[in-house]
Amino acid sequence: MTNNSKFMLKAIELSIKSAKLKGGPFGCVIVKNNQIIAEGNNQVTSNNDPTAHAEIVAIRNACQKLGNFFLKGCDLYTSCEPCPMCLSAIYWSHIDNIFYANTRKDAADIDFDDSLIYSEINKDIDKRIINMNQINREEALEAFKIWQNKEDKIKY
């Protein structure tokens, strides 16, 4: 068995365990230097947290373990193709590679359908289902000005 398969099977094991308990049927592991450094399973319903997808939980755990928000040099193994939120978090954390088992269509077939979100992202702001209303931009720009001039900022 290859290491890739071994790591994926661990993510799948977490997804099965989660499906049998109170979470959704998703699991994830993050690997660095050929070692699992973090695990995550879906905890949306168990924690009443819509952001507690397996990948997000694993990313949070990996960042805590490494003491860094930058996960360059890490690979992510997930039991299902990441949703738009998780994919964004993967990009933000600079993970090198994504390995997935089930597809987004497989997920949609069991009522985990992200097609609305994919379509909404591509729409103009004024055409989205959720109304977006910009207010107090001038006041909010103050924080951006402070950040822009900050000498000791940590870029990400």
Backbone hydrogen bonds in HBPLUS format (Angstrom, degrees):
<---DONOR---> <-ACCEPTOR-->    atom                        ^
c    i                          cat <-CA-CA->   ^        H-A-AA   ^      H-
h    n   atom  resd res      DA  || num        DHA   H-A  angle D-A-AA Bond
n    s   type  num  typ     dist DA aas  dist angle  dist       angle   num
A0006-LYS N   A0002-THR O   2.94 MM   4  6.24 156.7  2.00 147.6 154.7     1
A0007-PHE N   A0003-ASN O   2.85 MM   4  6.09 163.0  1.88 160.2 162.7     2
A0008-MET N   A0004-ASN O   2.95 MM   4  6.14 158.5  1.99 148.5 155.1     3
A0009-LEU N   A0005-SER O   2.83 MM   4  5.97 159.9  1.87 151.2 156.8     4
A0010-LYS N   A0006-LYS O   3.17 MM   4  6.43 142.2  2.32 138.1 147.5     5
A0011-ALA N   A0007-PHE O   3.12 MM   4  6.50 154.6  2.18 145.7 151.9     6
A0012-ILE N   A0008-MET O   2.87 MM   4  6.18 158.6  1.91 155.0 161.5     7
A0013-GLU N   A0009-LEU O   2.83 MM   4  6.00 151.7  1.91 139.9 148.1     8
A0014-LEU N   A0010-LYS O   3.00 MM   4  6.28 154.6  2.06 148.0 153.9     9
A0015-SER N   A0011-ALA O   3.00 MM   4  6.31 146.9  2.11 142.1 151.6    10
A0016-ILE N   A0012-ILE O   2.93 MM   4  6.22 155.0  1.99 154.0 160.0    11
A0017-LYS N   A0013-GLU O   3.00 MM   4  6.21 164.8  2.03 150.2 154.5    12
A0018-SER N   A0014-LEU O   2.90 MM   4  6.03 157.5  1.95 143.9 150.4    13
A0019-ALA N   A0015-SER O   2.92 MM   4  6.07 155.7  1.98 143.4 150.0    14
A0020-LYS N   A0016-ILE O   3.07 MM   4  6.30 144.1  2.21 144.7 153.6    15
A0021-LEU N   A0017-LYS O   3.15 MM   4  6.38 129.2  2.42 138.5 151.6    16
A0021-LEU N   A0018-SER O   3.12 MM   3  5.12 135.7  2.32  96.2 108.6    17
A0023-GLY N   A0018-SER O   3.24 MM   5  4.87 132.1  2.49 141.2 141.7    18
A0026-PHE N   A0024-GLY O   2.89 MM   2  5.72 140.7  2.04 103.0  93.0    19
A0042-ASN N   A0026-PHE O   3.11 MM  16  5.42 153.0  2.18 144.6 143.4    20
A0079-SER N   A0027-GLY O   2.92 MM  52  5.45 163.0  1.95 162.1 162.5    21
A0028-CYS N   A0040-GLY O   2.81 MM  12  5.12 142.7  1.95 162.0 159.6    22
A0040-GLY N   A0028-CYS O   2.84 MM  12  5.12 137.5  2.03 155.9 151.4    23
A0029-VAL N   A0077-TYR O   2.87 MM  48  5.29 154.8  1.93 150.5 159.0    24
A0077-TYR N   A0029-VAL O   2.87 MM  48  5.29 172.8  1.88 165.2 167.1    25
A0030-ILE N   A0038-ALA O   2.90 MM   8  5.20 158.3  1.95 144.2 146.4    26
A0037-ILE N   A0030-ILE O   2.81 MM   7  5.84 160.9  1.84 156.5 163.2    27
A0031-VAL N   A0075-ASP O   2.80 MM  44  5.16 165.5  1.82 154.6 159.7    28
A0075-ASP N   A0031-VAL O   2.84 MM  44  5.16 156.4  1.90 147.7 155.8    29
A0032-LYS N   A0035-GLN O   2.90 MM   3  5.42 156.2  1.96 155.9 156.5    30
A0035-GLN N   A0032-LYS O   3.01 MM   3  5.42 147.9  2.12 112.1 121.2    31
A0043-GLN N   A0052-ALA O   2.82 MM   9  5.17 177.4  1.82 167.0 167.5    32
A0047-ASN N   A0043-GLN O   2.91 MM   4  5.65 147.7  2.02 142.4 148.1    33
A0048-ASN N   A0044-VAL O   2.90 MM   4  5.47 108.9  2.42 131.1 146.5    34
A0049-ASP N   A0044-VAL O   2.97 MM   5  4.79 147.1  2.08 132.8 141.4    35
A0052-ALA N   A0049-ASP O   3.05 MM   3  5.46 169.7  2.06 120.2 123.3    36
A0057-VAL N   A0053-HIS O   2.92 MM   4  6.15 168.5  1.94 165.0 168.3    37
A0058-ALA N   A0054-ALA O   2.93 MM   4  6.13 160.9  1.97 148.8 154.2    38
A0059-ILE N   A0055-GLU O   2.84 MM   4  6.04 158.7  1.88 149.1 155.3    39
A0060-ARG N   A0056-ILE O   2.88 MM   4  6.09 165.8  1.90 154.2 157.9    40
A0061-ASN N   A0057-VAL O   2.96 MM   4  6.19 160.2  2.00 147.6 153.3    41
A0062-ALA N   A0058-ALA O   2.83 MM   4  6.04 157.3  1.88 151.2 157.5    42
A0063-CYS N   A0059-ILE O   2.91 MM   4  6.09 164.5  1.94 154.9 158.8    43
A0064-GLN N   A0060-ARG O   3.00 MM   4  6.21 157.6  2.05 147.8 154.0    44
A0065-LYS N   A0061-ASN O   2.95 MM   4  6.14 161.8  1.98 147.7 152.8    45
A0066-LEU N   A0062-ALA O   2.88 MM   4  6.07 162.8  1.91 154.1 158.4    46
A0067-GLY N   A0063-CYS O   2.76 MM   4  5.57 124.4  2.07 137.5 151.5    47
A0068-ASN N   A0063-CYS O   3.13 MM   5  5.12 142.9  2.27 135.0 142.6    48
A0071-LEU N   A0093-SER O   2.68 MM  22  5.38 159.5  1.72 155.9 163.3    49
A0074-CYS N   A0071-LEU O   3.09 MM   3  5.66 135.7  2.29 142.4 142.0    50
A0096-ASP N   A0074-CYS O   2.84 MM  22  5.72 144.6  1.97 157.0 167.6    51
A0076-LEU N   A0097-ASN O   2.87 MM  21  6.18 167.0  1.89 158.1 161.8    52
A0099-PHE N   A0076-LEU O   2.80 MM  23  6.15 154.8  1.86 162.9 170.4    53
A0078-THR N   A0099-PHE O   2.84 MM  21  6.25 163.9  1.87 162.8 167.3    54
A0101-ALA N   A0078-THR O   3.20 MM  23  6.75 130.2  2.46 145.3 158.2    55
A0102-ASN N   A0079-SER O   2.88 MM  23  6.00 166.3  1.90 134.5 132.4    56
A0081-GLU N   A0102-ASN O   2.77 MM  21  6.08 146.7  1.88 144.3 152.7    57
A0087-LEU N   A0083-CYS O   2.84 MM   4  5.97 164.7  1.86 162.1 167.2    58
A0088-SER N   A0084-PRO O   3.01 MM   4  6.12 155.0  2.08 141.9 148.1    59
A0089-ALA N   A0085-MET O   3.06 MM   4  6.38 157.7  2.11 147.3 153.1    60
A0090-ILE N   A0086-CYS O   2.85 MM   4  6.12 151.0  1.93 150.6 159.1    61
A0091-TYR N   A0087-LEU O   3.00 MM   4  6.32 158.7  2.05 149.3 154.2    62
A0092-TRP N   A0088-SER O   2.85 MM   4  6.14 164.3  1.88 154.5 159.1    63
A0093-SER N   A0089-ALA O   2.93 MM   4  6.06 146.4  2.05 142.7 150.9    64
A0095-ILE N   A0090-ILE O   3.41 MM   5  5.84 162.0  2.44 157.9 159.1    65
A0094-HIS N   A0091-TYR O   3.08 MM   3  5.09 152.9  2.16 103.1 111.6    66
A0107-ALA N   A0103-THR O   3.08 MM   4  6.46 154.5  2.15 146.6 153.3    67
A0108-ALA N   A0104-ARG O   2.87 MM   4  6.10 156.2  1.93 143.3 150.1    68
A0109-ASP N   A0105-LYS O   2.93 MM   4  6.13 147.1  2.04 147.0 155.4    69
A0110-ILE N   A0107-ALA O   3.03 MM   3  5.47 152.5  2.10 109.2 117.5    70
A0112-PHE N   A0107-ALA O   2.90 MM   5  4.95 156.8  1.95 136.6 133.9    71
A0111-ASP N   A0108-ALA O   3.05 MM   3  4.96 154.4  2.12 115.2 112.0    72
A0117-ILE N   A0114-ASP O   3.04 MM   3  5.41 116.5  2.46 106.5 121.0    73
A0118-TYR N   A0114-ASP O   3.07 MM   4  6.42 166.0  2.09 160.0 164.0    74
A0119-SER N   A0115-SER O   3.01 MM   4  6.17 158.2  2.05 147.4 152.8    75
A0120-GLU N   A0116-LEU O   2.83 MM   4  6.03 153.3  1.90 149.9 158.1    76
A0121-ILE N   A0117-ILE O   3.04 MM   4  6.17 159.7  2.08 157.7 160.5    77
A0123-LYS N   A0120-GLU O   3.07 MM   3  5.26 154.1  2.13 107.0 115.1    78
A0127-LYS N   A0124-ASP O   2.87 MM   3  5.36 163.5  1.90 122.1 126.9    79
A0128-ARG N   A0125-ILE O   3.41 MM   3  5.67 173.7  2.42 112.7 114.1    80
A0140-ALA N   A0136-ASN O   3.11 MM   4  6.30 156.8  2.17 148.6 155.7    81
A0141-LEU N   A0137-ARG O   2.89 MM   4  6.11 140.6  2.04 154.4 165.2    82
A0142-GLU N   A0139-GLU O   3.28 MM   3  5.79 156.8  2.34 109.3 115.6    83
A0143-ALA N   A0140-ALA O   3.26 MM   3  6.03 137.9  2.45 119.7 125.4    84
A0144-PHE N   A0141-LEU O   3.06 MM   3  5.07 115.5  2.49  95.8 111.6    85
A0145-LYS N   A0141-LEU O   2.93 MM   4  6.26 152.8  2.01 154.2 162.1    86
A0146-ILE N   A0142-GLU O   2.98 MM   4  6.28 159.4  2.03 151.4 156.7    87
A0147-TRP N   A0143-ALA O   2.94 MM   4  6.17 162.3  1.98 147.0 152.0    88
A0148-GLN N   A0144-PHE O   2.84 MM   4  5.98 163.1  1.87 149.3 154.2    89
A0149-ASN N   A0145-LYS O   3.13 MM   4  6.31 148.0  2.24 144.8 151.8    90
A0150-LYS N   A0146-ILE O   3.03 MM   4  6.02 112.8  2.49 139.7 156.4    91
A0150-LYS N   A0147-TRP O   3.12 MM   3  5.05 152.9  2.20 101.9 110.3    92
